[in-house]
Amino acid sequence: MSLAARRRVTARVVLLDRSLERLPLFRLSDSADDSAISCSADDGGRWRVLPSPGDRLPGTFDQDVYVELMHRFHEASEPGDGAITFTLHAFLRSMGRQVDGRTYEQLRGALARLERTTLESAGSYYSSAAGRAIEARFSILSSVVIERRRVADRDQLALFESVATAEPGVARVVIAPPIRENLAGRFTSALSVTRYLELDSPVARRLYRLLEVARAEGVLTWRVSLDRLKELLPLMQRYPSHLQRVLQPAHEMLESAGVVRSASVRQQQREWFVDYVLAARGV
């Protein structure tokens, strides 16, 4: 991210649905992968992420869009109907992304995937309203509508050098009810948007989200098996040596950013573990 973009992103906090954060959702690449994500929950439930027919699973860009959506929902004081409205131009700028035709199409595609990708819980997704893990099928967004600007509005864009004349319009999206219920019930974890965007790796960003779940649950030293971490991120690599090569640069970023004091991979008997020591919460 450029220095100018970083200056635009002040110290902002986003509250996330802690139950959703515990579970894998995004592929950590943008490859055309249409296979489902499947994961077991800690209490024995099952979780699946099912792509829309003909589309791929949500990826790295979609992860960033999700965080920005949750930030905007929080900043809008969590409206009861779940609806937030924004221009695509302002949304991309807030993400620190270049604004052009390509990124507009990326954003449109990401919003569509967040509406059409099915999240399936078989006793894996905790509902604060129900007070237990539930059986449910939902998506992150229950509705997405993108309208082009009126011609009169578009004509005015040429007066402002910083605004692209190809600005395609305004989006209105609705956050799905299960997520809103957990946010309203404060079953949440919290991220610094500034810190999140400064992490240049999708793996580091996902790890940051997971580590803040541990922090929200009062855990300052988190030990997780390498196989379990692979499932939660998720990662495709099979062997411990390959997984460590992917994790090492992400760990270095997290230490440099002050998210963790240390991150170390150790073998105990025949099993590999990752030990994280969380740093004091900062900006």
HUCOR-V644292 format. One record per residue. PHI is phi in whole degrees, -180 to 180 (none if undefined). OMEGA is omega in radians with two decimals (* if undefined). D_LAST is the distance of its C-alpha to the last C-alpha in Angstrom with 1 decimal. Layout:
((PHI	OMEGA	D_LAST) (PHI	OMEGA	D_LAST))
This chain:
((none	-3.13	17.9) (-71	3.12	19.2) (-61	-3.14	17.5) (-62	3.14	18.6) (-66	3.14	17.1) (-66	3.12	13.6) (-67	3.12	14.1) (-72	-3.11	15.1) (-92	-3.14	12.0) (-80	-3.14	9.7) (-68	-3.08	6.3) (-122	-3.12	8.4) (-115	3.05	8.8) (-126	3.03	12.1) (-96	-3.10	14.4) (-120	3.09	16.8) (-66	-3.04	20.2) (-64	3.12	19.9) (-65	3.12	23.6) (-68	3.14	23.3) (-66	3.13	20.3) (-69	-2.97	22.6) (-109	3.10	25.2) (-71	-3.11	25.8) (-141	-3.04	25.9) (-111	2.91	25.4) (-67	-3.12	27.4) (-92	2.97	25.3) (-155	3.12	27.8) (-109	3.11	29.5) (-72	-3.09	32.9) (-79	-3.09	35.6) (-102	-3.12	35.4) (-107	3.07	37.1) (-84	-3.08	37.3) (-72	2.93	35.7) (-89	3.12	32.7) (-130	-3.04	34.0) (-151	3.03	32.2) (-90	3.08	33.2) (-85	-3.10	31.1) (-61	-3.11	30.6) (-97	3.06	33.3) (101	3.08	35.8) (-72	3.12	35.1) (-124	-3.11	35.0) (-134	3.08	32.7) (-135	3.03	33.6) (-118	-3.00	32.2) (-113	-3.13	35.2) (-71	3.02	35.2) (-67	3.13	37.3) (-53	3.13	40.7) (85	-3.14	40.8) (-118	3.09	37.0) (-95	3.04	34.6) (-70	3.03	31.8) (-57	-3.09	28.3) (-123	-2.99	26.6) (-67	3.12	23.6) (-64	3.14	23.5) (-63	3.08	24.1) (-59	3.14	21.0) (-68	3.10	18.9) (-64	3.11	21.0) (-58	-3.13	20.5) (-63	3.13	16.7) (-66	3.08	17.2) (-61	-3.13	20.0) (-66	3.07	18.1) (-64	-3.13	15.4) (-67	3.10	18.3) (-63	3.10	20.1) (-64	-3.13	17.2) (-66	3.11	17.1) (-85	3.13	20.9) (65	3.02	20.8) (50	-3.11	22.2) (-55	-3.05	25.8) (-61	3.14	28.5) (-85	3.09	30.3) (78	-3.02	27.3) (-93	2.99	28.0) (-131	-3.09	25.6) (-126	-3.12	27.0) (-160	2.98	25.7) (-84	3.12	27.2) (-62	3.14	26.9) (-61	-3.11	26.3) (-65	-3.13	23.2) (-64	3.13	21.9) (-65	3.12	22.3) (-63	-3.14	20.7) (-66	3.08	17.6) (-79	-3.08	17.5) (77	-3.09	18.0) (-97	3.01	21.5) (-64	-3.10	24.7) (-104	3.09	26.9) (-157	-3.10	30.4) (-58	-3.11	33.1) (-67	-3.11	31.9) (-73	3.02	28.3) (-60	3.14	29.9) (-67	3.06	32.1) (-59	-3.10	29.3) (-67	3.08	27.4) (-58	-3.14	30.7) (-64	-3.14	31.4) (-65	3.13	28.0) (-62	3.12	28.4) (-63	3.14	32.0) (-66	-3.14	31.0) (-68	3.05	28.4) (-86	-2.96	31.3) (-97	3.12	34.1) (-74	-3.09	32.6) (-92	3.05	33.8) (-104	-3.02	31.7) (-119	3.14	34.3) (-109	2.98	33.7) (-114	-3.11	36.5) (71	-3.12	35.0) (-118	-3.09	31.7) (-97	-3.12	29.4) (-81	3.08	28.6) (-107	3.12	29.2) (-68	3.13	27.9) (-69	3.14	30.7) (-83	-3.10	33.3) (75	-3.12	31.8) (-162	3.02	32.6) (-73	-2.97	32.3) (-119	2.93	34.4) (-91	-3.07	36.7) (-161	2.97	35.4) (-131	-3.12	35.3) (-154	3.05	32.8) (-129	3.12	30.6) (-66	3.13	27.0) (-113	3.11	28.6) (-88	3.11	31.9) (-158	3.04	32.7) (-138	3.05	32.0) (-131	3.10	33.9) (-120	-3.12	33.5) (-113	3.07	35.7) (-73	3.10	36.6) (-64	3.03	36.4) (-63	-3.11	39.6) (-55	-3.12	41.7) (-62	3.12	41.4) (-68	-3.11	37.6) (-63	3.13	37.8) (-62	-3.12	40.2) (-77	-3.06	37.7) (-64	-3.13	35.2) (-64	-3.14	37.3) (-77	-3.06	36.6) (-120	-3.06	32.9) (-61	-3.05	32.5) (-80	-3.10	28.9) (-109	-3.13	30.0) (-70	-3.12	32.0) (-70	3.12	35.4) (-89	3.11	35.3) (-46	-2.97	32.5) (-85	3.05	33.9) (139	-2.98	32.8) (-119	3.10	30.9) (-109	2.99	29.7) (-124	-3.11	29.9) (-124	-3.13	28.6) (-123	3.08	28.8) (-70	-3.05	26.4) (-63	-3.09	28.8) (-55	-3.11	29.8) (-60	3.13	28.8) (-70	3.13	25.2) (-62	-3.13	25.2) (-64	3.12	26.9) (-69	3.08	24.2) (-67	3.13	21.5) (-65	3.12	23.7) (-82	-3.14	24.4) (57	2.93	20.7) (-90	-2.90	21.4) (-134	2.85	17.9) (-128	-3.03	14.9) (-127	3.07	11.4) (-118	2.86	9.4) (-87	3.13	6.5) (-62	3.12	9.2) (-58	-3.12	7.8) (-65	3.13	7.5) (-56	-3.09	10.7) (-70	3.13	12.5) (-76	3.07	11.9) (-80	-2.99	13.8) (-85	-3.09	17.3) (-112	3.04	19.3) (-58	3.11	20.1) (-67	3.11	20.6) (-64	3.13	17.1) (-65	3.10	15.7) (-66	3.09	18.2) (-61	3.10	17.4) (-59	3.12	13.7) (-62	3.12	15.1) (-65	-3.11	17.6) (-66	3.11	15.5) (-73	2.97	13.4) (-65	3.10	16.9) (-59	3.14	17.8) (-63	-3.14	14.8) (-63	-3.14	15.9) (-96	3.04	19.3) (80	-3.14	18.6) (-97	3.10	19.1) (-106	3.03	17.4) (-125	-3.03	20.1) (-113	3.03	21.2) (-107	3.14	24.6) (-139	3.10	25.9) (-67	-3.13	29.1) (-62	3.11	29.0) (-65	3.14	31.3) (-69	3.11	29.2) (-63	3.07	26.0) (-56	-3.12	28.2) (-70	-3.07	29.2) (-77	-3.05	25.7) (-69	-0.17	24.2) (-93	3.05	27.1) (-121	-3.09	28.6) (-96	-3.09	32.2) (-62	-3.04	32.9) (-98	-2.94	35.5) (-99	-3.14	35.6) (-54	-3.13	33.2) (-65	3.12	33.5) (-70	3.12	32.6) (-63	3.13	29.6) (-64	3.12	28.3) (-67	3.09	28.7) (-74	-3.05	26.5) (-77	-3.02	23.8) (-56	3.13	23.7) (-64	3.09	21.9) (-67	3.10	19.3) (-62	3.13	18.8) (-63	3.10	18.5) (-64	-3.11	15.8) (-66	3.08	13.8) (-68	-3.14	14.5) (-64	-3.12	13.6) (-80	3.14	10.2) (81	3.09	9.5) (-78	3.11	10.1) (-125	3.02	13.5) (-81	3.10	15.3) (-157	3.06	18.5) (-144	-3.06	20.3) (-138	3.12	24.0) (-104	-3.10	27.0) (-134	3.04	30.1) (-103	3.09	33.5) (-124	-2.98	35.1) (57	-3.09	38.8) (-105	-3.08	38.9) (-115	3.12	35.5) (-100	3.12	32.2) (-130	2.98	28.9) (-117	3.12	25.2) (-111	3.11	23.3) (-114	2.98	19.5) (-112	-3.06	17.8) (-74	3.07	14.3) (-83	3.05	11.8) (-60	-3.12	10.1) (-64	3.09	7.1) (-122	-3.13	3.8) (-71	*	0.0))
